[in-house]
Amino acid sequence: MASAASVLNVSAYLFTRIDDPAVLRPVLKERAAAAGLRGTILLAEEGINLFLAGEASGVRGFVDELRADARFAELTTKESWSDAVPFGKLLVKVKREIIRMDRPEVRPQDGRAPAVSPATLRRWLDRGVDDEGREVVLVDTRNAFEVDYGTFAGAKDWRIERFTQFPDAASAHRDELAGKTVVSFCTGGIRCEKAALYLRDEGLDAYQLDGGILGWFADQGGAHWDGDCFVFDEREAVDAGLSARASLEA
C-alpha cells in the first residue's frame, strides 16, 4: 500500500491540432498502462486533456515522453499528491471535443485567448481594479454543483448545469460585463480558455485565468477564495493547499 502522499496526481490539457486521435489512442493507452498509471486521457482533433495518477517516476516519465511529440511540446501539468490513487482504472477515449461546448467556431487550437497570470490577477483583486483602473469581473465557467464547493469571492455564477449552456448564459449577461475587464476561470484552465474566446467574440474585454483554480492555489494559495475546489476524481475536492479535503481524509 502506498505511503502517505506518495501518489502523484497530474492534470493537463493542450489545445493542439491532432489529425489522428483514433490512431494515437492505443499508443497512449499502452504507454500509460506500462507506466502503471490510472486515470483518464481524452483525445480529440482539437487537443488532449488528461488526469492521471501513479508513482512519480511513472507519471513524469509518461508526460516527458508525451512532450517529445511536437504536438504536445507545450503541455504543462498541475501536480498534487495523495495517499492513494484516486482512479479505479485507466481510460483513453476519443471525443468530438476535449471539453464540449458545441460551438465549432470557437477554436482555441488556432490561437489562445489572452491570459492573466495568478500574480497579476492577485494585484488586481487586491486593488479592486485592473492596472488601467477598470472594474474587474470574475466569471466562473464551471457547473453549479462545482461552484457550490467554493469559488472566488464575488465571482459571477450563472448556475449552469453543463458547459454547453455557457454561451447562452454569457450572451444573456453580456450587458453587465460590458466596459469591464472580464476574467473567466475554471478548475484547470480548459473551460475558461474556450469561455474567454467566446466572450471576446461577444465584444467583451475577456481574459482567462492562466492555470485555472489549481494554478491559482499553487501560486497564490487561498487568497480571495472561499471554500474548496471540486476535482473529478475520488478525492472529490481539494483545499487551497492542493490537499484532499480534511473531511474526506478522516
C-alpha positions in Angstrom: 0.0 0.0 0.0 1.3 3.5 -0.9 2.6 5.6 2.0 1.0 9.0 2.8 1.1 11.5 0.0 3.3 9.2 -2.2 0.9 9.2 -5.2 1.5 11.9 -7.8 -1.7 13.3 -9.5 -1.4 15.4 -12.6 -3.9 17.2 -14.7 -3.1 18.8 -18.0 -4.6 19.9 -21.3 -3.5 21.4 -24.5 -5.4 22.7 -27.4 -3.4 21.5 -30.4 -4.3 20.0 -33.8 -4.4 16.2 -33.7 -5.3 14.7 -37.1 -5.3 11.1 -36.0 -6.7 10.8 -32.4 -8.1 7.3 -33.1 -4.6 6.2 -34.1 -3.0 7.9 -31.2 -5.4 6.4 -28.6 -4.0 2.8 -28.4 -0.4 4.2 -28.4 -1.0 6.4 -25.4 -3.0 3.7 -23.6 -0.2 1.2 -23.9 2.4 3.7 -22.6 0.2 4.8 -19.7 -0.5 1.2 -18.7 3.2 0.3 -18.9 3.9 3.2 -16.6 1.4 1.8 -14.1 -0.9 4.9 -14.4 -4.6 5.2 -13.8 -7.0 7.9 -14.8 -8.4 9.4 -18.0 -6.9 10.7 -21.2 -9.3 12.4 -23.7 -8.2 13.0 -27.3 -9.9 15.0 -30.0 -8.9 16.8 -33.1 -8.7 20.0 -31.0 -6.3 18.6 -28.5 -5.7 16.5 -25.3 -6.9 16.5 -21.8 -5.7 14.2 -19.1 -6.0 13.3 -15.4 -3.5 10.7 -14.3 -2.1 9.3 -11.1 0.6 6.9 -10.1 4.2 6.7 -8.9 6.0 10.0 -9.6 8.6 8.5 -11.9 5.9 6.8 -14.0 3.7 9.9 -14.2 6.6 12.2 -15.1 8.2 9.8 -17.5 4.9 9.4 -19.3 4.5 13.2 -19.6 8.1 13.7 -20.7 7.6 11.1 -23.5 4.3 12.8 -24.5 6.1 16.2 -24.8 8.7 14.6 -27.1 5.8 14.7 -29.7 6.0 18.2 -31.2 2.2 18.5 -31.0 2.4 18.2 -27.2 5.7 20.0 -26.5 4.0 22.9 -24.7 1.9 20.7 -22.4 2.1 21.9 -18.8 0.9 19.9 -15.8 -0.5 20.7 -12.4 0.7 18.4 -9.7 -0.8 17.4 -6.4 -0.3 14.5 -4.0 -2.5 11.9 -2.4 -2.0 8.8 -0.2 -3.8 6.6 -2.7 -4.6 6.5 -6.5 -7.9 8.3 -6.8 -8.9 6.5 -10.0 -10.2 3.0 -10.4 -8.8 2.3 -13.9 -7.2 3.7 -17.0 -9.4 5.1 -19.7 -8.3 6.6 -23.0 -11.1 8.0 -25.1 -11.6 9.8 -28.4 -14.2 12.6 -28.3 -15.5 15.2 -30.6 -14.2 17.9 -28.2 -11.9 17.5 -25.2 -14.3 19.9 -23.4 -17.7 20.0 -25.0 -19.1 23.5 -25.9 -20.9 22.7 -29.1 -19.6 25.9 -30.7 -17.3 24.8 -33.5 -16.5 28.4 -34.3 -14.6 28.6 -31.0 -11.2 27.1 -31.9 -8.5 27.6 -29.2 -6.2 25.2 -31.2 -5.9 28.1 -33.7 -4.9 30.6 -31.0 -5.4 31.2 -27.3 -7.4 33.9 -25.7 -5.2 36.4 -23.8 -4.4 35.1 -20.3 -3.8 36.8 -17.0 -1.3 35.3 -14.6 -2.3 34.5 -11.0 0.1 37.2 -9.8 -1.4 39.8 -12.0 -5.0 38.9 -11.0 -4.0 38.9 -7.3 -2.7 42.5 -7.8 -6.0 43.5 -9.5 -8.1 41.9 -6.8 -6.1 43.4 -4.0 -6.6 46.8 -5.6 -10.2 46.3 -6.6 -9.4 47.4 -10.2 -7.0 46.4 -13.0 -3.9 48.3 -14.0 -5.9 50.8 -16.0 -8.4 51.4 -13.2 -11.3 49.4 -14.7 -13.6 47.2 -12.7 -12.6 43.5 -12.8 -15.3 40.9 -13.1 -14.6 37.2 -12.4 -16.8 34.7 -14.3 -17.0 31.1 -13.0 -17.4 28.9 -16.0 -18.0 25.7 -14.0 -21.2 23.8 -13.3 -23.3 24.9 -10.4 -22.5 21.9 -8.2 -18.8 22.6 -8.6 -19.3 26.3 -7.7 -21.0 25.2 -4.5 -17.8 23.7 -3.2 -16.0 27.0 -3.5 -15.3 30.0 -5.7 -13.7 33.4 -5.9 -15.3 36.0 -3.7 -17.8 37.9 -5.7 -17.5 35.8 -8.9 -20.4 35.6 -11.3 -22.2 32.3 -11.1 -24.8 31.7 -13.7 -25.9 28.4 -12.3 -25.2 26.4 -15.5 -25.7 22.7 -15.3 -23.3 21.9 -18.2 -20.6 23.8 -20.1 -22.7 23.7 -23.3 -25.0 26.2 -21.6 -22.3 28.7 -21.0 -22.5 30.6 -24.4 -26.2 31.3 -24.0 -25.7 32.4 -20.3 -22.9 34.7 -21.3 -24.9 36.3 -24.1 -27.8 36.8 -21.7 -25.5 38.5 -19.2 -23.4 40.4 -21.7 -24.6 43.9 -20.8 -23.4 43.5 -17.1 -19.9 42.7 -18.4 -19.6 45.4 -21.0 -16.9 48.0 -20.3 -15.2 45.9 -17.7 -12.2 43.6 -17.6 -13.6 40.1 -17.5 -11.6 37.1 -16.3 -13.0 33.7 -16.8 -11.8 30.8 -14.6 -12.4 27.1 -14.2 -10.6 24.2 -12.4 -7.6 23.7 -14.6 -8.0 26.2 -17.5 -9.6 24.2 -20.2 -13.2 25.6 -19.9 -12.1 29.1 -19.3 -9.9 29.1 -22.3 -12.9 28.4 -24.6 -15.1 30.7 -22.5 -12.7 33.7 -22.9 -12.7 33.2 -26.7 -16.5 33.2 -26.8 -16.7 36.3 -24.6 -14.2 38.1 -26.8 -16.3 37.1 -29.8 -19.2 38.8 -28.0 -17.1 42.0 -28.0 -16.0 41.9 -24.4 -12.5 42.5 -23.0 -12.1 39.0 -21.7 -9.1 37.0 -20.4 -8.6 33.6 -19.0 -7.0 32.8 -15.6 -3.8 31.1 -16.7 -3.7 27.7 -15.0 -7.2 27.9 -13.6 -8.1 27.5 -10.0 -5.4 24.8 -9.4 -2.8 27.1 -10.8 -4.1 29.9 -8.5 -3.8 27.7 -5.5 -0.3 26.7 -6.4 0.8 30.3 -6.9 -1.5 32.4 -4.5 -2.9 29.9 -2.1 -6.4 30.7 -0.8 -6.3 34.5 -1.4 -9.7 35.8 -2.4 -11.1 32.3 -2.5 -13.9 30.9 -0.4 -14.2 27.1 0.2 -12.5 24.2 -1.7 -12.3 23.2 -5.3 -14.2 20.3 -6.7 -12.0 17.8 -8.7 -13.1 15.0 -10.9 -11.7 12.1 -9.0 -12.2 10.2 -5.8 -10.7 13.0 -3.7 -13.9 14.9 -4.5 -12.3 18.3 -3.7 -9.0 19.9 -2.7 -8.2 22.8 -0.5 -6.1 25.8 -1.3 -3.0 23.7 -0.3 -3.9 21.2 -3.1 -4.6 18.6 -0.5 -7.8 16.5 -0.2 -10.4 18.0 2.0 -9.9 17.0 5.6 -13.4 15.6 5.8 -12.5 13.1 3.1 -9.3 12.0 4.8 -10.9 11.4 8.2 
